[in-house]
Amino acid sequence: MKDNKVEKKEVTSYAAAYSGKSQTTALLLSIFLGGLGVDRFYLGYTLLGVLKLITLGGFGIWYIIDLVMIITGDLQPKNGSYSKTL
């Protein structure tokens, strides 16, 4: 019985570590729809996505910053890391 608890914790922590999000998808969304905040919505940052949408990508500045951060891997999904990277 004790072994089941340990095994369940390992599976839960593994699932939390990988969000199932692709860095390539995030990059493509950022390039084509980043000014509308779609990349932030995809990565799980809903409030920031709304702010980015309202400001049209922070008047272009936030759009460029997010693009660079996704390419370098500094902008990760909210609930873990990318399951597929560039």
DSSP file (Angstrom, degrees, kcal/mol; ACC not computed):
  #  RESIDUE AA STRUCTURE BP1 BP2  ACC     N-H-->O    O-->H-N    N-H-->O    O-->H-N    TCO  KAPPA ALPHA  PHI   PSI    X-CA   Y-CA   Z-CA
    1    1 A M     >        0   0    0      0, 0.0     4,-1.0     0, 0.0     3,-0.3   0.000 360.0 360.0 360.0 -39.8    0.0    0.0    0.0
    2    2 A K  H  >  +     0   0    0      1,-0.2     4,-1.5     2,-0.2     3,-0.2   0.853 360.0  59.0 -65.7 -35.0    2.8    2.4    0.8
    3    3 A D  H  > S+     0   0    0      1,-0.2     4,-2.4     2,-0.2    -1,-0.2   0.846  99.1  58.7 -63.6 -34.8    4.5    1.8   -2.6
    4    4 A N  H  > S+     0   0    0     -3,-0.3     4,-2.4     1,-0.2    -1,-0.2   0.883 103.4  51.8 -62.6 -39.0    1.3    3.0   -4.4
    5    5 A K  H  X S+     0   0    0     -4,-1.0     4,-1.9    -3,-0.2    -1,-0.2   0.913 111.0  46.7 -65.2 -42.8    1.5    6.4   -2.7
    6    6 A V  H  X S+     0   0    0     -4,-1.5     4,-1.8     1,-0.2    -2,-0.2   0.920 113.3  49.1 -64.7 -44.2    5.1    6.8   -3.8
    7    7 A E  H  X S+     0   0    0     -4,-2.4     4,-1.9     1,-0.2    -2,-0.2   0.884 109.2  52.5 -63.4 -39.8    4.4    5.7   -7.3
    8    8 A K  H  X S+     0   0    0     -4,-2.4     4,-2.3     1,-0.2    -1,-0.2   0.892 107.3  52.2 -65.5 -40.1    1.4    8.1   -7.6
    9    9 A K  H  X S+     0   0    0     -4,-1.9     4,-2.5     1,-0.2     5,-0.2   0.893 107.9  51.8 -63.4 -40.5    3.5   11.1   -6.4
   10   10 A E  H  X S+     0   0    0     -4,-1.8     4,-1.9     2,-0.2    -1,-0.2   0.912 111.5  46.4 -63.4 -42.7    6.1   10.4   -9.1
   11   11 A V  H  X S+     0   0    0     -4,-1.9     4,-2.2     2,-0.2    -2,-0.2   0.906 112.8  50.3 -66.3 -42.2    3.5   10.3  -11.8
   12   12 A T  H  X S+     0   0    0     -4,-2.3     4,-1.9     1,-0.2    -2,-0.2   0.917 111.7  46.8 -63.6 -44.3    1.9   13.4  -10.6
   13   13 A S  H  X S+     0   0    0     -4,-2.5     4,-1.5     1,-0.2    -1,-0.2   0.857 111.0  52.9 -69.0 -33.1    5.1   15.4  -10.5
   14   14 A Y  H  X S+     0   0    0     -4,-1.9     4,-1.1    -5,-0.2    -1,-0.2   0.912 109.4  49.1 -65.1 -42.1    6.1   14.1  -13.9
   15   15 A A  H  < S+     0   0    0     -4,-2.2    -2,-0.2     1,-0.2    -1,-0.2   0.857 110.9  50.0 -66.7 -34.9    2.7   15.3  -15.3
   16   16 A A  H  < S+     0   0    0     -4,-1.9    -1,-0.2     1,-0.2    -2,-0.2   0.799 105.0  58.4 -73.1 -27.9    3.2   18.8  -13.7
   17   17 A A  H  < S+     0   0    0     -4,-1.5    64,-2.2    63,-0.2     2,-0.5   0.804 106.2  50.3 -73.1 -28.9    6.7   19.1  -15.1
   18   18 A Y  B  <  -a   81   0A   0     -4,-1.1    64,-0.2    62,-0.2    -1,-0.2  -0.948  60.8-172.0-117.2 121.9    5.6   18.8  -18.7
   19   19 A S        -     0   0    0     62,-2.1    63,-0.1    -2,-0.5    -1,-0.1   0.617  40.9-119.9 -87.9 -13.0    2.7   20.9  -19.9
   20   20 A G        +     0   0    0     61,-0.4     2,-0.3     1,-0.3    62,-0.1   0.583  69.5 135.5  82.0   9.5    2.3   19.3  -23.4
   21   21 A K        -     0   0    0     60,-0.4    62,-2.4    22,-0.1    63,-1.2  -0.710  49.5-136.6 -94.7 143.5    3.0   22.7  -25.0
   22   22 A S  B  >  -b   84   0B   0     -2,-0.3     4,-2.2    60,-0.2    63,-0.2  -0.836   4.8-148.9-101.6 134.2    5.3   22.9  -28.0
   23   23 A Q  H  > S+     0   0    0     61,-3.2     4,-2.3    -2,-0.4    62,-0.2   0.847 101.7  55.6 -66.4 -34.2    7.9   25.7  -28.2
   24   24 A T  H  > S+     0   0    0     60,-0.3     4,-2.5     2,-0.2    -1,-0.2   0.918 108.2  47.0 -64.6 -43.8    7.6   25.6  -32.0
   25   25 A T  H  > S+     0   0    0      2,-0.2     4,-2.7     1,-0.2     5,-0.2   0.920 112.0  50.5 -63.0 -43.8    3.8   26.2  -31.8
   26   26 A A  H  X S+     0   0    0     -4,-2.2     4,-2.1     1,-0.2    -2,-0.2   0.896 111.1  49.6 -60.9 -39.8    4.3   29.0  -29.3
   27   27 A L  H  X S+     0   0    0     -4,-2.3     4,-2.5     2,-0.2    -2,-0.2   0.926 111.6  47.2 -65.7 -45.3    6.9   30.6  -31.6
   28   28 A L  H  X S+     0   0    0     -4,-2.5     4,-2.4     1,-0.2     5,-0.4   0.901 112.9  49.0 -64.3 -40.6    4.6   30.4  -34.6
   29   29 A L  H  X S+     0   0    0     -4,-2.7     4,-2.6     1,-0.2    10,-0.3   0.891 111.7  50.5 -64.5 -38.0    1.7   31.8  -32.7
   30   30 A S  H  X S+     0   0    0     -4,-2.1     4,-1.0    -5,-0.2    -2,-0.2   0.902 111.7  47.2 -66.4 -41.0    3.9   34.6  -31.5
   31   31 A I  H  < S+     0   0    0     -4,-2.5    -2,-0.2     2,-0.2    -1,-0.2   0.950 126.1  26.1 -65.1 -49.3    5.1   35.5  -35.0
   32   32 A F  H  < S+     0   0    0     -4,-2.4    -2,-0.2    -5,-0.2    -3,-0.2   0.813 141.1  15.4 -90.3 -32.0    1.7   35.5  -36.6
   33   33 A L  H ><>S+     0   0    0     -4,-2.6     5,-1.5    -5,-0.4     3,-1.5   0.204  87.1 111.3-128.7  15.0   -0.7   36.4  -33.8
   34   34 A G  G ><5S+     0   0    0     -4,-1.0     3,-1.4     1,-0.3     6,-0.2   0.811  72.3  63.3 -63.2 -31.5    1.6   37.7  -31.0
   35   35 A G  G 3 5S+     0   0    0      1,-0.3    22,-0.3    -5,-0.2    -1,-0.3   0.709 104.5  48.8 -65.8 -18.6    0.2   41.2  -31.4
   36   36 A L  G < 5S-     0   0    0     -3,-1.5    -1,-0.3    20,-0.2    17,-0.2   0.370 116.7-113.3-100.8   2.3   -3.2   39.9  -30.3
   37   37 A G  T <>5S+     0   0    0     -3,-1.4     4,-2.0    15,-0.2     3,-0.3   0.566  74.2 134.2  82.0   8.5   -1.8   38.0  -27.3
   38   38 A V  H  >< +     0   0    0     -5,-1.5     4,-2.4     1,-0.2     5,-0.2   0.853  69.2  57.2 -62.6 -34.4   -2.6   34.5  -28.6
   39   39 A D  H  > S+     0   0    0    -10,-0.3     4,-1.8    -6,-0.2    -1,-0.2   0.897 107.3  47.9 -62.6 -40.2    0.9   33.3  -27.6
   40   40 A R  H  4>S+     0   0    0     -3,-0.3     5,-2.5     2,-0.2     4,-0.5   0.882 110.7  51.2 -68.1 -38.8    0.3   34.3  -24.0
   41   41 A F  H ><5S+     0   0    0     -4,-2.0     3,-1.1     1,-0.2    -2,-0.2   0.928 109.6  51.0 -61.3 -44.2   -3.1   32.6  -24.0
   42   42 A Y  H 3<5S+     0   0    0     -4,-2.4    -2,-0.2     1,-0.3    -1,-0.2   0.871 109.2  50.2 -60.9 -39.2   -1.5   29.4  -25.4
   43   43 A L  T 3<5S-     0   0    0     -4,-1.8    35,-2.9    -5,-0.2    36,-0.3   0.497 122.9-104.1 -82.4  -3.0    1.1   29.4  -22.7
   44   44 A G  T < 5S+     0   0    0     -3,-1.1     2,-1.1    -4,-0.5    -3,-0.2   0.524  83.3 125.0  98.1   6.5   -1.5   29.8  -20.0
   45   45 A Y     >< +     0   0    0     -5,-2.5     4,-2.0     1,-0.2     5,-0.1  -0.663  27.3 165.5 -98.4  77.4   -1.1   33.5  -19.1
   46   46 A T  H  > S+     0   0    0     -2,-1.1     4,-2.2     2,-0.2    -1,-0.2   0.913  70.9  47.9 -64.4 -47.6   -4.7   34.6  -19.7
   47   47 A L  H  > S+     0   0    0      1,-0.2     4,-2.3     2,-0.2    -1,-0.2   0.918 114.1  47.1 -62.5 -43.6   -4.5   38.0  -17.9
   48   48 A L  H  > S+     0   0    0      1,-0.2     4,-2.5     2,-0.2    -1,-0.2   0.845 109.4  55.7 -66.4 -32.5   -1.3   38.9  -19.7
   49   49 A G  H  X S+     0   0    0     -4,-2.0     4,-2.1     2,-0.2    -2,-0.2   0.899 108.0  47.9 -63.7 -41.1   -2.9   37.7  -23.0
   50   50 A V  H  X S+     0   0    0     -4,-2.2     4,-2.6     2,-0.2    -2,-0.2   0.922 112.6  48.6 -65.8 -43.9   -5.8   40.1  -22.4
   51   51 A L  H  X S+     0   0    0     -4,-2.3     4,-2.1     1,-0.2     7,-0.3   0.903 112.0  49.0 -62.5 -40.9   -3.5   43.0  -21.6
   52   52 A K  H  <>S+     0   0    0     -4,-2.5     5,-3.3     1,-0.2     6,-0.5   0.876 111.3  50.5 -66.6 -36.3   -1.4   42.2  -24.7
   53   53 A L  H ><5S+     0   0    0     -4,-2.1     3,-0.9   -17,-0.2    -2,-0.2   0.923 110.5  48.6 -64.7 -45.8   -4.6   42.1  -26.8
   54   54 A I  H 3<5S+     0   0    0     -4,-2.6    -2,-0.2     1,-0.2    -1,-0.2   0.876 117.5  40.6 -63.9 -38.2   -5.9   45.4  -25.5
   55   55 A T  T 3X5S-     0   0    0     -4,-2.1     4,-2.1    -5,-0.2    -1,-0.2   0.362 111.3-119.2 -92.8   6.1   -2.5   47.2  -26.1
   56   56 A L  H <>5S-     0   0    0     -3,-0.9     4,-0.6    -4,-0.3    -3,-0.2   0.952  84.2 -33.3  52.8  54.9   -2.0   45.4  -29.5
   57   57 A G  H >4XS-     0   0    0     -5,-3.3     6,-1.8   -22,-0.3     5,-0.8   0.818 112.3 -61.2  75.9  31.7    1.2   43.8  -28.3
   58   58 A G  H >45S-     0   0    0     -6,-0.5     3,-1.4    -7,-0.3     4,-0.4   0.898 100.7 -55.8  61.3  39.0    2.3   46.6  -26.1
   59   59 A F  H 3<5S-     0   0    0     -4,-2.1    -1,-0.2     1,-0.3    -2,-0.2   0.792 104.4 -55.7  59.2  30.9    2.4   48.9  -29.1
   60   60 A G  T <X5S+     0   0    0     -4,-0.6     4,-1.5    -3,-0.5    -1,-0.3   0.086 129.8  88.9  95.2 -22.6    4.8   46.4  -30.8
   61   61 A I  H <>5S+     0   0    0     -3,-1.4     4,-2.3     2,-0.2    -3,-0.2   0.946  88.9  45.6 -73.9 -48.2    7.4   46.4  -28.0
   62   62 A W  H  ><S+     0   0    0     -5,-0.8     4,-2.7    -4,-0.4     5,-0.2   0.855 109.2  58.9 -62.3 -35.8    5.9   43.6  -25.9
   63   63 A Y  H  > S+     0   0    0     -6,-1.8     4,-1.9     2,-0.2    -1,-0.2   0.929 108.8  43.1 -58.0 -47.8    5.5   41.6  -29.2
   64   64 A I  H  X S+     0   0    0     -4,-1.5     4,-2.3    -7,-0.3    -2,-0.2   0.897 113.0  52.0 -68.3 -41.7    9.2   41.7  -29.9
   65   65 A I  H  X S+     0   0    0     -4,-2.3     4,-2.5     1,-0.2    -2,-0.2   0.932 111.5  46.6 -61.3 -46.4   10.2   41.0  -26.3
   66   66 A D  H  X S+     0   0    0     -4,-2.7     4,-2.3     2,-0.2     5,-0.2   0.882 109.8  54.9 -63.7 -38.2    7.9   37.9  -26.2
   67   67 A L  H  X S+     0   0    0     -4,-1.9     4,-2.0    -5,-0.2    -1,-0.2   0.935 111.7  43.1 -59.9 -47.5    9.2   36.7  -29.5
   68   68 A V  H  X S+     0   0    0     -4,-2.3     4,-2.4     1,-0.2     6,-0.2   0.898 112.9  53.0 -65.6 -41.2   12.8   36.8  -28.3
   69   69 A M  H  X>S+     0   0    0     -4,-2.5     6,-1.6     1,-0.2     5,-1.5   0.855 109.7  48.1 -66.0 -34.5   11.9   35.2  -25.0
   70   70 A I  H  <5S+     0   0    0     -4,-2.3     3,-0.3     4,-0.2    -1,-0.2   0.912 111.5  50.2 -71.0 -41.7   10.2   32.3  -26.7
   71   71 A I  H  <5S+     0   0    0     -4,-2.0    -2,-0.2     1,-0.2    -1,-0.2   0.915 114.9  43.1 -62.0 -42.7   13.1   31.7  -29.1
   72   72 A T  H  <5S-     0   0    0     -4,-2.4    -1,-0.2    -5,-0.1    -2,-0.2   0.624 112.6-119.0 -79.4 -12.3   15.6   31.7  -26.2
   73   73 A G  T  <5S+     0   0    0     -4,-0.8    -3,-0.2    -3,-0.3    -4,-0.1   0.566  80.1 121.4  86.6   8.7   13.3   29.5  -24.0
   74   74 A D      < +     0   0    0     -5,-1.5     2,-0.8    -6,-0.2    -4,-0.2   0.748  62.2  67.5 -76.3 -23.7   13.0   32.1  -21.3
   75   75 A L  S    S+     0   0    0     -6,-1.6    -1,-0.2    -9,-0.1    -2,-0.1  -0.858  73.0 177.5-100.5 104.4    9.2   32.3  -21.6
   76   76 A Q        -     0   0    0     -2,-0.8     5,-0.1     1,-0.1    -2,-0.0  -0.624  38.2 -84.6-102.5 160.2    7.9   28.9  -20.4
   77   77 A P    >   -     0   0    0      0, 0.0     3,-1.2     0, 0.0   -33,-0.2  -0.304  41.4-117.1 -59.4 150.9    4.3   27.6  -20.1
   78   78 A K  T 3  S+     0   0    0    -35,-2.9   -34,-0.1     1,-0.3   -35,-0.1   0.839 109.2  43.8 -61.9 -36.2    2.7   28.6  -16.9
   79   79 A N  T 3  S-     0   0    0    -36,-0.3     2,-0.3     2,-0.0    -1,-0.3  -0.041 128.2 -43.4-105.6  32.1    2.2   25.0  -15.6
   80   80 A G  S <  S-     0   0    0     -3,-1.2     2,-0.2   -62,-0.1   -62,-0.2  -0.998  78.6 -50.2 149.7-150.3    5.5   23.5  -16.5
   81   81 A S  B     -a   18   0A   0    -64,-2.2   -62,-2.1    -2,-0.3   -60,-0.4  -0.713  64.2 -74.6-119.4 171.9    8.1   23.4  -19.3
   82   82 A Y        -     0   0    0     -2,-0.2   -60,-0.2   -64,-0.2     3,-0.1  -0.391  26.5-155.7 -66.5 140.3    7.8   22.7  -23.0
   83   83 A S  S    S+     0   0    0    -62,-2.4     2,-0.4     1,-0.3   -61,-0.2   0.757  88.7  32.2 -84.0 -26.9    7.3   19.1  -24.0
   84   84 A K  B    S-b   22   0B   0    -63,-1.2   -61,-3.2    -3,-0.0   -60,-0.3  -0.995  77.0-168.9-130.7 127.4    8.8   19.8  -27.4
   85   85 A T              0   0    0     -2,-0.4   -61,-0.0   -63,-0.2   -63,-0.0  -0.617 360.0 360.0-110.1 171.9   11.6   22.4  -27.9
   86   86 A L              0   0    0     -2,-0.2    -1,-0.0   -15,-0.1   -64,-0.0   0.482 360.0 360.0 -64.8 360.0   13.1   24.0  -31.0
